[in-house]
């Protein structure tokens, strides 16, 4: 089964660790299994500053760079511990379990979805604290 991807002019995409940037509107068909991330799902190291963002970045790296899997898994564990300490709510813990379940089966792409929800939850919970300081 093919994967069809449409990119806007200038949008980035990672395929098996290689970064592509669209020149003009571009439609691609990926015909075989590949690790693919579109621009909106790509996070840079500089953007990974909160515990949830660090967890997302470590998981993203495990997905697109499987050669460094042992290092990425160690980073995931450390980031997950930090996040669980920072967000002790029941909802956050449930999302962490969903994330960990996907990671345990090496499905790093699926693990990114609960991680995005953790980033949003972290922002919602911590923003009022930072907004009053």
N, C-alpha and C positions, 0 to 999 in steps of 0.2 A: 504494500500500500504506500502510495506516495504522499509526501507532505508538501502542501502548497503554501508558500510564504510570499506575502506582498510587502515590499519595503518602500517607504517614502524616500524622496530625495534626501540624501545625507544620513539616513538611518543606519545604525550599526547592527551587525549580526555576528555571532560567534558560531562557527561550525568546527567541531573537533579541535578547539583551542585557537583556531585562526580567526582573526578579526576581519570582517568584510564591511565596507561602507558602500551604500547604494549611490550610484551616480545617475540621477534621474529616477523616476518611478520604476521599480523593478519587481517582476514576478519571477519566483524561482520554484522549481519542483525538485525536491530532494527524494531520490529514488531508492536509497538504501538507508539502513539505520545509521544515525549520526547524533552526536551531542550538539543540539542547536539551542541557542538563546537569542532572542530578538532584543533590539535596543532597549526597550523599556524594562527588560528583565536583567540587564547587565548592570552590575555595581562595581565601581572602582574602589581600590583600597582606601583612598581618601574619603570616600563616602561612608565607609564602614566605621562609624564612631561610637554607636550605642551597642549595648549587648545584643539586641535583636539583629541589628545590621551586621555585626561581626559574625553572628551565626549564619546569616544569609550568605555573606561573602565566602565563608569557609565551605559551606555546602555547594555554592556555585562553583568554586574552584575544584572541589571533588568531582563535580559533574563534568566540567570541561577539560580538566587535566588529571585523568586517572593515573598517570604515571607517578604522581606524588601522593597517591591515596593515603598512605600511612601518615604522612604529615598532615594532610587535610582532615583525616579522621581525628587526630589528636587535637587539632584546632577546633573541630566541631564539638568534641567533648568538653573542652575548656569553655567555649562560648556558651554551650548549653547549660553548664553549671552556673556560670555567671548570670545568664538570663533568668534561670529558675530562682536564683537568689534575689534578683532585682524585681521580678514580677511574681510574687507569691500568690496571686489570685487563682481561683479554681479554673476560670476560663483560660488563663495563660498556661497553667499546668496541663490542661487538656490538649491545648495546641502543641505544647512541647512533647507530649506523648505521641500525638499524631506524627509530628516531625520525626521523632526518634524511631517510630515504627517503619517509616519509609527509609530512613538512613540504615536501619538494621538490615533491610533487604537490598541495600545498595541502589535504591531508586531515588537518587539525589534530585532528579528533575521534579518528581512528585513532592519531595520534601520541601521544595521552594515555596509551594502554595501555603502550607500552614505557617511557614516562616514569614511570608508577606503579611499574613494576618497578625502575627506576633509583632511585626514592625509597626503596624497600624495601632495595635493595642498599646504597645509601649509608648507611642507618641501621644495617644489619648490619655493615658494614665500619668505620664510624666510632664506633659506640656503645662498643665495648670501649676505644677510645682515650679517650673522654670519661668513661667510667665509672671509669677508674683515676686520673684527674687530681684 
